[in-house]
């Protein structure tokens, strides 16, 4: 009995020992597997679901790793800015240039339009503004008669974006009202402004600006408020985007007209400070008298441009002058046709209706009230050599009699 009890006890002890050893091995194996999994997970990140944030953080303009911060030259638009603006061939029929507002828009010119030109010049140079060009068109018979197309070339897209955002903010500060516009190129915005012109007409301006890589394009339109149409400005902007995207070769740069540069010294520019008075002059139609005062300032000579050249042996003469009405009556319908140029052969030449270089100063037809005055220029095609004499003849359809006209010596 004791022997049997001993054997049973020994058997139970052996079984318990075996079970403990099995459990220990199982536990040890489990730990080793777990450690292996942890080690593996530290080498390959585990994808987890993003948790929503409580505060919105706006995106920055830092480019993604797949985009170079400074694009290669091939990815930039760095040609002559005249290539990118819309030429007159892309405008509807009937439009013509406004010459005095067409041309290069340099950094210095832009800076001078601000209150702090030196500081602003430094700022746009830091942004990388390279060059700009602007062209104005008009068709007074169109529903949208005035159109401006402008392009600015920047050195890189990041600086272009900074300048683009600055211009947007500046437009808001100057009272522009935002207009909804579809996205154009790499970003766009639109504004409108309404103002009253000198004739008390309500004029509405629409502006659409966009950025494409390193180029900023802008279209502006002006029209009577009741006929103004935003779609016109948007249509021009879309055309401008297409032209910037696929500019023509540099060998076909459009020949935009420009103002004739005025010489600053030498025989092409003659300063004349002379004033003469004529009157009283009787206006038989209105039975009133007035006295006129003519003051000459200077005479400029040029040989024209691609839009007009004088005949061989001739030159254009542009006379800068002022006209004042000393009263007591009204000086009616004063204009460029009141002046003539007499050459050394005694030939009287009428002033021209338009000449290169006169767009920004042309003497328009006006009525002058007593004490009223106006300054402008009149132009003539004259011989390159010989004497010249400017004639003001209010009785232009009658003979030049003593005391009935004024004479100024231009070239003795």
C-alpha positions as CSV (number, residue, x, y, z in Angstrom):
1,X,0.0,0.0,0.0
2,X,2.8,2.4,0.9
3,X,4.6,1.4,-2.3
4,X,1.6,2.0,-4.4
5,X,1.0,5.4,-2.8
6,X,4.6,6.3,-3.4
7,X,4.4,5.3,-7.1
8,X,1.2,7.4,-7.5
9,X,2.9,10.3,-5.8
10,X,6.0,10.1,-8.0
11,X,3.9,9.9,-11.2
12,X,1.9,13.0,-10.2
13,X,5.1,14.9,-9.5
14,X,6.6,14.0,-12.8
15,X,3.5,15.1,-14.6
16,X,3.5,18.4,-12.8
17,X,7.1,19.0,-13.7
18,X,6.4,18.3,-17.4
19,X,3.5,20.7,-17.4
20,X,5.6,23.5,-15.9
21,X,8.4,23.0,-18.3
22,X,5.9,23.1,-21.3
23,X,4.3,26.3,-20.0
24,X,7.7,28.0,-19.5
25,X,8.7,27.1,-23.1
26,X,5.4,28.4,-24.4
27,X,5.8,31.7,-22.5
28,X,9.3,32.2,-23.7
29,X,8.4,31.5,-27.3
30,X,5.6,34.0,-27.1
31,X,7.9,36.7,-25.8
32,X,10.4,36.1,-28.5
33,X,7.8,36.4,-31.3
34,X,6.4,39.6,-29.8
35,X,9.9,41.1,-29.7
36,X,10.4,40.1,-33.3
37,X,7.2,41.9,-34.3
38,X,8.2,45.0,-32.5
39,X,11.6,45.1,-34.1
40,X,10.0,44.6,-37.6
41,X,7.5,47.4,-37.1
42,X,10.2,49.9,-36.2
43,X,11.7,49.4,-39.7
44,X,8.6,49.9,-41.8
45,X,6.1,52.7,-40.8
46,X,2.6,51.5,-40.1
47,X,-0.2,53.4,-42.0
48,X,-2.7,55.0,-39.6
49,X,-5.8,57.0,-40.2
50,X,-5.2,60.8,-40.0
51,X,-6.9,62.4,-37.0
52,X,-8.8,65.7,-37.7
53,X,-7.2,68.8,-36.3
54,X,-9.1,71.4,-34.4
55,X,-7.5,74.4,-36.1
56,X,-7.3,75.0,-39.9
57,X,-3.7,75.7,-41.1
58,X,-3.7,77.4,-44.5
59,X,-1.4,75.8,-47.1
60,X,1.9,77.5,-47.9
61,X,3.4,78.2,-51.3
62,X,6.4,75.9,-50.6
63,X,6.6,73.7,-53.6
64,X,6.3,69.9,-53.3
65,X,9.5,67.8,-53.4
66,X,8.8,66.9,-57.1
67,X,8.9,70.6,-58.2
68,X,12.1,72.6,-58.3
69,X,12.1,75.8,-56.3
70,X,13.8,77.6,-59.2
71,X,12.6,76.2,-62.5
72,X,14.9,75.7,-65.3
73,X,15.0,78.4,-68.0
74,X,13.1,76.2,-70.3
75,X,10.1,76.3,-67.9
76,X,10.1,80.1,-67.7
77,X,8.6,82.7,-70.0
78,X,11.5,85.1,-70.5
79,X,11.1,86.5,-74.0
80,X,10.3,90.1,-75.1
81,X,7.1,91.0,-73.3
82,X,5.7,92.4,-76.5
83,X,5.4,88.7,-77.6
84,X,2.8,88.0,-75.0
85,X,0.4,91.0,-75.2
86,X,-2.4,90.8,-77.7
87,X,-1.5,92.4,-81.1
88,X,-4.1,94.4,-83.0
89,X,-4.8,91.4,-85.2
90,X,-6.3,89.6,-82.2
91,X,-8.6,92.5,-81.5
92,X,-12.1,92.9,-82.9
93,X,-12.4,94.9,-86.1
94,X,-12.4,98.7,-85.7
95,X,-9.9,99.0,-82.9
96,X,-6.8,101.2,-83.1
97,X,-3.9,102.0,-80.8
98,X,-3.9,104.7,-78.2
99,X,-0.2,105.6,-78.8
100,X,0.5,107.7,-75.8
101,X,-0.4,104.8,-73.5
102,X,1.3,102.0,-75.4
103,X,4.9,101.0,-74.6
104,X,7.3,99.5,-72.1
105,X,6.4,99.7,-68.4
106,X,9.8,99.7,-66.7
107,X,10.5,99.2,-63.0
108,X,11.3,102.8,-62.6
109,X,8.0,103.9,-64.2
110,X,6.1,101.6,-61.9
111,X,7.9,102.9,-58.8
112,X,7.2,106.5,-59.8
113,X,3.4,105.8,-59.5
114,X,3.8,105.1,-55.8
115,X,4.2,107.5,-52.8
116,X,7.6,106.0,-51.9
117,X,9.3,105.4,-55.3
118,X,12.7,104.5,-54.0
119,X,11.4,102.0,-51.5
120,X,9.0,100.5,-53.9
121,X,11.7,100.1,-56.6
122,X,13.8,98.1,-54.2
123,X,10.8,96.0,-53.3
124,X,9.8,95.0,-56.9
125,X,13.5,94.3,-57.7
126,X,13.6,91.9,-54.8
127,X,10.5,90.3,-56.1
128,X,12.3,89.9,-59.4
129,X,10.3,92.1,-61.7
130,X,12.2,92.0,-65.0
131,X,10.1,94.0,-67.5
132,X,6.6,94.9,-68.6
133,X,4.6,96.0,-71.7
134,X,1.2,97.6,-72.0
135,X,-0.9,98.3,-75.0
136,X,-4.2,100.3,-75.2
137,X,-6.8,100.0,-77.8
138,X,-9.9,102.0,-78.6
139,X,-13.0,101.8,-80.8
140,X,-15.5,104.5,-79.9
141,X,-18.2,102.7,-81.8
142,X,-18.0,99.5,-79.8
143,X,-20.0,98.8,-76.7
144,X,-16.7,98.3,-74.8
145,X,-14.7,101.1,-76.4
146,X,-11.4,101.0,-74.4
147,X,-9.2,98.0,-73.7
148,X,-5.8,97.7,-72.0
149,X,-3.7,94.6,-72.3
150,X,-0.6,94.3,-69.9
151,X,2.1,91.7,-69.3
152,X,4.7,91.7,-66.5
153,X,7.7,89.3,-66.7
154,X,9.1,88.1,-63.4
155,X,12.4,86.3,-62.8
156,X,10.8,83.3,-61.0
157,X,7.3,81.9,-60.1
158,X,7.8,82.5,-56.3
159,X,8.5,86.2,-56.8
160,X,5.7,86.4,-59.3
161,X,3.3,85.0,-56.8
162,X,4.4,87.6,-54.2
163,X,3.9,90.5,-56.6
164,X,0.6,89.1,-57.8
165,X,-0.8,88.9,-54.2
166,X,0.5,92.4,-53.5
167,X,-1.3,93.8,-56.5
168,X,-4.5,92.0,-55.5
169,X,-4.3,93.6,-52.0
170,X,-3.5,97.0,-53.5
171,X,-6.6,96.8,-55.7
172,X,-8.8,96.1,-52.7
173,X,-7.3,99.1,-50.8
174,X,-8.0,101.4,-53.7
175,X,-11.7,100.6,-53.6
176,X,-12.1,97.8,-56.2
177,X,-15.1,95.5,-55.8
178,X,-14.3,91.8,-56.3
179,X,-15.9,90.0,-59.2
180,X,-16.3,86.2,-59.4
181,X,-14.0,84.8,-62.1
182,X,-13.2,81.3,-63.2
183,X,-9.7,80.1,-62.5
184,X,-7.3,81.1,-65.2
185,X,-3.8,79.6,-65.5
186,X,-2.2,79.3,-62.1
187,X,-4.5,81.7,-60.3
188,X,-6.7,84.7,-61.1
189,X,-8.8,87.5,-59.6
190,X,-11.2,90.2,-61.0
191,X,-12.4,93.7,-59.8
192,X,-14.7,96.4,-60.9
193,X,-14.8,100.1,-60.3
194,X,-17.4,102.8,-61.3
195,X,-16.5,106.4,-61.6
196,X,-17.8,109.6,-63.2
197,X,-15.9,111.2,-66.1
198,X,-15.5,114.9,-67.1
199,X,-18.8,114.8,-68.9
200,X,-20.7,113.3,-65.9
201,X,-21.0,109.9,-67.5
202,X,-20.9,106.8,-65.3
203,X,-18.0,104.7,-66.5
204,X,-17.4,101.2,-65.3
205,X,-14.0,99.5,-65.4
206,X,-13.4,95.7,-65.3
207,X,-10.1,94.2,-64.5
208,X,-9.1,90.6,-64.8
209,X,-5.6,89.5,-63.6
210,X,-3.9,86.1,-63.7
211,X,-0.6,84.5,-63.0
212,X,1.0,81.8,-65.2
213,X,4.4,80.6,-64.0
214,X,6.5,83.7,-63.9
215,X,4.2,86.0,-65.9
216,X,1.4,88.2,-64.7
217,X,-1.2,89.2,-67.2
218,X,-4.0,91.8,-66.9
219,X,-6.8,93.0,-69.1
220,X,-8.9,96.1,-68.3
221,X,-12.0,97.4,-70.1
222,X,-13.8,100.7,-69.8
223,X,-17.4,101.4,-71.0
224,X,-20.5,103.3,-70.1
225,X,-21.9,101.7,-67.0
226,X,-25.2,100.7,-68.7
227,X,-23.3,98.9,-71.5
228,X,-20.3,97.6,-69.7
229,X,-19.9,93.8,-69.9
230,X,-17.6,91.8,-67.7
231,X,-17.5,89.0,-70.3
232,X,-15.5,91.3,-72.6
233,X,-12.7,91.6,-70.1
234,X,-12.8,87.9,-69.4
235,X,-12.7,87.0,-73.1
236,X,-9.6,89.2,-73.6
237,X,-8.0,87.5,-70.5
238,X,-8.6,84.1,-71.9
239,X,-7.0,85.1,-75.2
240,X,-4.0,86.5,-73.3
241,X,-3.6,83.2,-71.4
242,X,-3.5,81.3,-74.7
243,X,-1.0,83.7,-76.2
244,X,1.3,83.4,-73.1
245,X,1.0,79.6,-73.2
246,X,2.1,79.5,-76.9
247,X,3.9,82.7,-77.8
248,X,5.1,83.1,-81.4
249,X,8.8,82.9,-82.2
250,X,10.9,85.9,-81.1
251,X,11.6,86.6,-84.8
252,X,8.0,87.8,-85.2
253,X,7.8,90.3,-82.3
254,X,4.8,92.6,-83.1
255,X,5.8,96.1,-84.2
256,X,3.7,98.1,-81.7
257,X,3.8,101.8,-82.4
258,X,5.5,104.0,-79.8
259,X,5.7,107.7,-79.2
260,X,8.4,109.5,-81.0
261,X,11.2,110.2,-78.5
262,X,11.7,113.9,-78.1
263,X,15.3,115.2,-78.3
264,X,16.6,117.1,-75.3
265,X,19.1,119.3,-77.1
266,X,20.6,120.2,-80.4
267,X,18.9,121.4,-83.7
268,X,16.0,119.0,-83.4
269,X,14.7,120.9,-80.4
270,X,14.4,124.7,-80.4
271,X,13.3,126.5,-77.2
272,X,11.1,129.6,-78.0
273,X,9.7,131.6,-75.2
274,X,7.7,134.3,-77.0
275,X,4.2,135.7,-76.3
276,X,2.0,137.8,-78.6
277,X,-1.5,139.2,-78.3
278,X,-4.1,139.9,-81.0
279,X,-7.4,141.7,-80.5
280,X,-10.0,142.6,-80.2
281,X,-11.2,140.0,-82.7
282,X,-14.8,140.4,-83.8
283,X,-16.9,137.2,-84.2
284,X,-19.5,138.2,-86.7
285,X,-21.7,135.1,-86.2
286,X,-22.2,135.8,-82.5
287,X,-21.5,139.6,-82.6
288,X,-18.9,139.5,-79.8
289,X,-15.3,140.5,-79.3
290,X,-12.4,138.7,-77.7
291,X,-8.6,139.1,-77.4
292,X,-6.3,136.1,-77.7
293,X,-2.8,135.6,-76.3
294,X,-0.5,133.0,-77.9
295,X,2.7,131.8,-76.1
296,X,5.2,129.6,-77.8
297,X,7.4,127.3,-75.8
298,X,9.4,125.1,-78.1
299,X,9.5,123.4,-81.5
300,X,10.5,119.8,-82.0
301,X,11.5,118.1,-85.3
302,X,11.4,114.4,-86.1
303,X,11.5,112.1,-89.1
304,X,8.4,110.0,-88.1
305,X,8.2,106.3,-87.2
306,X,6.8,103.1,-88.7
307,X,3.3,104.7,-88.7
308,X,4.2,107.8,-90.7
309,X,7.1,109.4,-92.4
310,X,7.5,112.7,-94.2
311,X,8.3,113.0,-97.8
312,X,12.0,113.0,-98.9
313,X,13.6,116.3,-98.0
314,X,10.9,117.1,-95.4
315,X,10.6,116.8,-91.7
316,X,7.8,116.9,-89.1
317,X,7.7,120.1,-87.0
318,X,5.7,120.0,-83.7
319,X,5.0,123.3,-82.1
320,X,4.3,123.4,-78.4
321,X,2.2,126.5,-77.5
322,X,-0.5,127.9,-75.1
323,X,-3.6,129.9,-76.0
324,X,-5.4,132.2,-73.6
325,X,-8.6,134.1,-74.0
326,X,-8.4,137.6,-72.5
327,X,-12.1,138.3,-73.1
328,X,-14.5,139.8,-72.9
329,X,-16.3,137.4,-75.3
330,X,-16.1,133.7,-75.8
331,X,-13.3,132.3,-78.0
332,X,-15.2,129.6,-80.0
333,X,-13.9,126.5,-81.7
334,X,-10.2,127.0,-81.2
335,X,-8.1,124.1,-82.6
336,X,-5.1,123.0,-84.6
337,X,-6.6,124.2,-87.9
338,X,-6.2,127.9,-86.7
339,X,-2.5,127.6,-87.3
340,X,-0.3,127.5,-90.5
341,X,3.4,127.3,-91.3
342,X,4.9,129.6,-94.0
343,X,8.2,128.5,-95.5
344,X,10.9,130.5,-97.3
345,X,9.1,130.2,-100.6
346,X,6.0,131.8,-99.2
347,X,4.1,128.5,-99.2
348,X,1.4,128.4,-96.4
349,X,1.0,124.8,-95.1
350,X,-2.0,123.8,-93.0
351,X,-1.4,121.9,-89.8
352,X,-1.9,118.1,-90.0
353,X,-4.8,116.3,-88.2
354,X,-2.3,113.8,-86.8
355,X,1.5,113.3,-86.8
356,X,3.8,110.9,-84.9
357,X,4.7,112.4,-81.6
358,X,1.6,114.5,-81.1
359,X,-0.7,112.0,-79.4
360,X,0.1,113.2,-75.9
361,X,-0.1,116.9,-76.6
362,X,-2.5,117.4,-79.6
363,X,-4.4,120.7,-79.5
364,X,-8.0,119.7,-79.4
365,X,-11.0,121.8,-80.5
366,X,-12.4,123.7,-77.6
367,X,-14.2,126.9,-76.6
368,X,-12.4,129.2,-74.3
369,X,-14.3,131.3,-71.8
370,X,-12.8,134.7,-70.7
371,X,-9.6,134.0,-68.7
372,X,-9.6,130.5,-70.0
373,X,-6.4,128.9,-71.4
374,X,-5.2,125.6,-73.0
375,X,-1.8,124.2,-73.9
376,X,-1.1,121.8,-76.7
377,X,0.9,121.2,-79.9
378,X,0.2,121.5,-83.6
379,X,2.2,119.7,-86.3
380,X,3.3,120.4,-89.9
381,X,5.3,118.7,-92.6
382,X,7.9,121.3,-93.6
383,X,11.1,121.4,-95.7
384,X,14.2,120.3,-93.8
385,X,16.0,123.6,-94.6
386,X,15.0,127.2,-95.0
387,X,13.1,129.7,-93.0
388,X,9.9,128.9,-91.2
389,X,7.2,131.1,-89.7
390,X,4.2,130.1,-87.6
391,X,1.0,131.9,-88.4
392,X,-2.1,132.2,-86.2
393,X,-5.0,133.5,-88.3
394,X,-8.4,133.7,-86.7
395,X,-9.7,135.1,-90.0
396,X,-8.2,132.1,-91.8
397,X,-10.4,132.4,-94.8
398,X,-9.4,136.0,-95.5
399,X,-6.1,137.6,-96.6
400,X,-3.3,137.9,-94.1
401,X,-3.6,141.7,-93.5
402,X,-1.5,143.7,-91.0
403,X,-3.0,143.5,-87.5
404,X,-5.2,140.6,-88.3
405,X,-2.8,137.7,-87.6
406,X,0.2,136.8,-85.5
407,X,3.6,135.6,-86.8
408,X,6.3,133.7,-84.9
409,X,9.8,133.1,-86.4
410,X,10.6,129.4,-86.0
411,X,13.7,129.3,-88.3
412,X,15.1,132.6,-89.7
